[in-house]
Amino acid sequence: MSILMCPKCSMPLKLNEKTYRCVNNHCYDISKKGYVNLLMSQKSSKKRHGDDKAMIYARKSFLSKGYYDMLCDNVIGLAKKHFAGGAYLDLGCGECYYTERIKNAVSPSCTVALDISKDALNIAQSDAVKIVASVSKIPVFSDSCNLVTNIFAPIKESEVKRVLTKNGLLVRAVPLERHLFSLKSAVYEKPYENAHDETALEGFELVDSTELKTKITIDNNEDILKLFMMTPYYYKTSSADFQRLNSLDTLETEIEVNFLAYKPLK
Ligand SMILES: [Zn+2]
């Protein structure tokens, strides 16, 4: 059973061959790459939707080498502890690196992977239902998801609360203050710690929380560059600062992440 909702009229979308269709005959074809575009507002083609291609390819390559597997294990740990089965939605799924692993670990009845970036979904390797959409207008039914994950991605609390069932679970991963600090120190003269993210979410009760504080060593320049490119700092960094990484062949850096499990207050 599909939990997808027509973004034009909010009726159920049914899959027939390669097309999703509602009773009002609004149609959405599955692309050659396997995703369906349910994003309604594409007012400006110039506006960047999500992450750019260089960042996406860097992230896919870096993650495929296993450096972040322990992050995924922490999300899976919380999900396994609190998730009793049902539909799973990954909000801001990117290339589905986490989606695919979490899906395989918790065996949901169906998996929907949502991202605003077509480029990311183009190279996503997952048999999840992949949709292009905004986290601020999720085209799935209210009270339809039993598990939502949100890993280093934007969130709109009211939308997550709407789509979760009463006993549903939200698992988030957010960076702590010193996450990747040594990487930033290699680039900036005066690196700043990350802002402390507020863990309280309006409309939710925090039911569990774990912290991962460790270090990883990267022993080649290519992967150091890729790690930097997958961070939000990449967009804000001058090429002169970025060049500082070119001479770096080994880097030990902090991995400090907070994993949070919430239940909606319904
Ligand atoms: Zn419709």
Boltz pocket constraint, residues with backbone or C-beta under 6 A from the ligand:
constraints:
  - pocket:
      binder: B
      contacts: [[A, 6], [A, 7], [A, 8], [A, 9], [A, 10], [A, 11], [A, 22], [A, 23], [A, 24], [A, 25], [A, 26]]
      max_distance: 6.0
